[in-house]
Amino acid sequence: MSAHHPIEPSDPVLLHLTPRQLTELIVELRTESRQFGLLWPSAIPGETDLHGRRLIDIGNIPTSTLINLLALLREYRRSLDTRHLVE
């Protein structure tokens, strides 16, 4: 997963994610985003697919959006860590 190469909502690999894996991604999103003031208290794995896309219940976003957001947060955090090491 990379912020420079986002996952498309229709990527077939997303169809193989289990509810448990989706829950783990949501927990990771909550953890990673907390330091930036982003909170996701009601996020849960969605029970439906929309045109072959798994949904997360944060307003029914595609799973790819969750994964891509995690990638962006990780990359930003890494850039902050790297900047602190240089200073």
Residue pairs with C-beta under 8 A, 6 or more apart in sequence:
1 7
1 67
1 68
1 70
1 71
2 71
2 75
3 68
3 71
3 72
3 74
3 75
6 64
6 68
6 71
7 13
7 14
7 64
7 67
7 68
8 64
9 53
9 62
9 63
9 64
9 65
10 51
10 52
10 53
11 64
12 52
14 53
14 54
14 62
14 63
14 64
14 67
15 49
15 52
15 54
17 25
17 54
17 63
19 45
22 45
22 54
22 56
22 63
22 66
23 44
23 45
25 63
25 66
25 67
25 70
26 40
26 43
26 44
26 45
26 56
26 66
28 70
29 40
29 43
29 66
29 69
29 70
29 73
30 39
30 40
30 43
32 70
32 73
32 74
32 77
33 39
33 40
33 69
33 73
35 77
36 73
36 76
40 58
42 57
42 58
43 56
43 57
43 58
44 56
44 57
45 54
45 56
45 57
46 54
46 55
46 56
46 57
46 60
48 55
48 60
49 55
50 60
50 62
53 62
53 63
53 64
54 62
54 63
55 61
55 62
55 63
56 62
56 63
56 65
56 66
58 66
